[in-house]
Amino acid sequence: MSRGGGRANRHRGEVEAVFDGERRILCLTLGALAELETAFAAAGLADLGSRLSSGGLKARDLIAIIGAGLRGGGNAIDDEEVAAMSMEGGVAAYASLVGELLTVTFTGGEASKETDPS
């Protein structure tokens, strides 16, 4: 279950998305970033950032990033559940969500794109 209440606060690095008809908050917290460092065998945040910005992400990578973001946003979910979730727009929407999540995380919420989770 996700954190109840409001909408995503981009200044806290949060984005929102709709999976299987349910609005959820994603956030790459410090713990979520540590999880991704392990998943990608990265030596640190700089190495992780380099890997994520390389443009060579696989579907499994998208699952790991979205899963870490969902858990960072307070959702009790594992990567197998993430892999089974659907999102309007398909793989392009997943890739766009990952790009937005990374942008908001590493720019302190200064990205100008507004999320339309509907």
KAJO-V664684 format. One record per pair of residues at least 4 apart in sequence whose C-alpha atoms are under 8 Angstrom apart, sorted by the first residue. I is the first residue (numbers start at 1). GAP is how many residues later the second one is. D is the distance in Angstrom with one decimal. If there is no record, write none. Layout:
<<I | GAP | D> <I | GAP | D>>
//
This chain:
<<1 | 73 | 7.2> <1 | 74 | 5.0> <1 | 75 | 5.8> <2 | 22 | 6.0> <2 | 23 | 6.7> <2 | 71 | 6.9> <2 | 72 | 5.1> <2 | 73 | 4.3> <2 | 74 | 7.3> <3 | 22 | 7.3> <3 | 70 | 7.0> <3 | 71 | 5.4> <3 | 72 | 7.0> <7 | 9 | 7.3> <7 | 18 | 7.6> <8 | 6 | 5.1> <8 | 7 | 5.2> <8 | 8 | 5.6> <8 | 17 | 6.1> <9 | 4 | 6.7> <9 | 5 | 5.2> <9 | 6 | 7.0> <10 | 4 | 4.8> <10 | 5 | 6.2> <10 | 94 | 6.5> <10 | 98 | 7.7> <10 | 99 | 4.7> <10 | 100 | 7.7> <11 | 93 | 7.8> <11 | 97 | 5.9> <11 | 98 | 4.3> <11 | 99 | 7.2> <12 | 15 | 8.0> <12 | 96 | 7.1> <12 | 97 | 6.7> <13 | 14 | 5.8> <13 | 15 | 6.9> <13 | 16 | 8.0> <13 | 88 | 7.5> <13 | 91 | 5.2> <13 | 92 | 4.8> <13 | 95 | 6.3> <13 | 96 | 5.6> <14 | 11 | 6.5> <14 | 12 | 5.6> <14 | 13 | 4.6> <14 | 14 | 7.6> <14 | 59 | 7.4> <14 | 87 | 7.3> <14 | 90 | 7.2> <14 | 91 | 7.7> <14 | 95 | 8.0> <15 | 10 | 5.8> <15 | 11 | 5.3> <15 | 12 | 6.6> <15 | 85 | 7.6> <15 | 86 | 6.3> <15 | 89 | 7.8> <15 | 100 | 7.2> <16 | 7 | 6.7> <16 | 8 | 5.5> <16 | 9 | 4.4> <16 | 10 | 5.9> <16 | 99 | 7.0> <16 | 101 | 6.5> <17 | 6 | 5.7> <17 | 7 | 5.5> <17 | 8 | 6.7> <17 | 9 | 7.7> <17 | 80 | 7.6> <17 | 98 | 7.8> <17 | 99 | 7.9> <17 | 100 | 4.9> <18 | 4 | 5.2> <18 | 5 | 4.3> <18 | 6 | 6.0> <18 | 69 | 6.5> <18 | 70 | 7.8> <18 | 99 | 5.6> <18 | 100 | 6.9> <19 | 4 | 6.5> <19 | 5 | 7.3> <19 | 66 | 6.2> <19 | 67 | 5.6> <19 | 68 | 4.9> <19 | 69 | 7.8> <20 | 65 | 6.2> <20 | 66 | 5.4> <20 | 67 | 6.2> <23 | 94 | 7.3> <24 | 46 | 7.4> <24 | 49 | 7.9> <24 | 51 | 7.7> <25 | 45 | 6.5> <25 | 48 | 5.2> <25 | 49 | 7.5> <25 | 50 | 7.8> <26 | 40 | 7.5> <26 | 43 | 4.5> <26 | 44 | 4.5> <26 | 45 | 7.3> <26 | 46 | 6.3> <26 | 47 | 4.4> <26 | 48 | 7.9> <26 | 75 | 7.6> <27 | 5 | 7.9> <27 | 41 | 7.9> <27 | 42 | 4.6> <27 | 43 | 6.5> <27 | 44 | 7.7> <27 | 45 | 5.0> <27 | 46 | 4.8> <27 | 74 | 7.2> <27 | 78 | 7.6> <28 | 4 | 5.1> <28 | 5 | 6.0> <28 | 40 | 6.7> <28 | 41 | 4.9> <28 | 44 | 5.6> <28 | 45 | 7.5> <28 | 73 | 7.5> <28 | 74 | 7.9> <28 | 77 | 6.4> <29 | 4 | 6.2> <29 | 40 | 7.6> <29 | 43 | 5.4> <29 | 44 | 7.9> <30 | 4 | 6.2> <31 | 4 | 6.2> <31 | 41 | 7.2> <32 | 4 | 6.3> <32 | 36 | 5.1> <32 | 37 | 6.5> <32 | 39 | 7.3> <32 | 40 | 5.6> <33 | 4 | 6.2> <33 | 12 | 7.8> <33 | 35 | 7.6> <34 | 4 | 6.4> <35 | 4 | 6.2> <35 | 33 | 6.9> <36 | 4 | 5.9> <36 | 6 | 8.0> <36 | 12 | 7.6> <36 | 28 | 7.2> <36 | 29 | 7.0> <36 | 32 | 7.1> <37 | 4 | 5.7> <37 | 5 | 4.8> <37 | 6 | 7.1> <37 | 7 | 6.5> <37 | 8 | 7.2> <37 | 11 | 6.1> <38 | 4 | 6.4> <39 | 25 | 7.5> <40 | 8 | 7.2> <42 | 5 | 5.4> <42 | 6 | 5.3> <43 | 4 | 5.7> <43 | 5 | 7.3> <44 | 4 | 6.1> <45 | 4 | 5.9> <46 | 4 | 6.2> <47 | 4 | 6.2> <48 | 4 | 6.1> <49 | 4 | 6.0> <50 | 4 | 6.1> <52 | 4 | 7.8> <52 | 5 | 7.0> <57 | 4 | 5.7> <57 | 5 | 7.0> <58 | 4 | 6.5> <59 | 4 | 6.4> <60 | 4 | 6.3> <61 | 4 | 6.2> <62 | 4 | 6.0> <62 | 32 | 7.1> <62 | 33 | 7.0> <62 | 36 | 6.8> <63 | 4 | 5.8> <63 | 16 | 6.4> <63 | 19 | 6.3> <63 | 20 | 6.1> <64 | 4 | 6.0> <64 | 15 | 6.5> <65 | 4 | 6.1> <65 | 33 | 6.9> <66 | 4 | 6.0> <66 | 16 | 7.4> <66 | 32 | 6.7> <67 | 4 | 6.2> <67 | 10 | 7.2> <67 | 11 | 6.6> <67 | 12 | 5.5> <67 | 15 | 6.0> <68 | 4 | 6.0> <69 | 4 | 6.1> <69 | 32 | 7.8> <70 | 4 | 6.5> <70 | 5 | 5.3> <70 | 6 | 7.8> <70 | 7 | 7.4> <71 | 4 | 4.8> <71 | 5 | 6.0> <71 | 6 | 6.5> <77 | 4 | 6.3> <77 | 5 | 7.1> <78 | 4 | 6.4> <79 | 4 | 6.1> <80 | 4 | 6.5> <81 | 4 | 6.4> <86 | 4 | 7.2> <87 | 6 | 7.0> <87 | 7 | 7.3> <88 | 5 | 7.0> <89 | 4 | 4.9> <89 | 5 | 7.8> <90 | 4 | 6.5> <91 | 4 | 6.2> <92 | 4 | 6.1> <93 | 4 | 6.0> <94 | 4 | 6.2> <95 | 4 | 6.2> <96 | 4 | 6.1> <97 | 4 | 6.0> <98 | 4 | 6.1> <99 | 4 | 6.1> <100 | 4 | 6.1> <100 | 13 | 8.0> <101 | 4 | 6.0> <102 | 4 | 6.1> <103 | 4 | 5.8> <103 | 6 | 7.6> <103 | 8 | 6.5> <104 | 4 | 5.8> <104 | 5 | 4.5> <104 | 6 | 6.7> <104 | 7 | 6.0> <105 | 4 | 6.6> <107 | 4 | 6.8>>
//
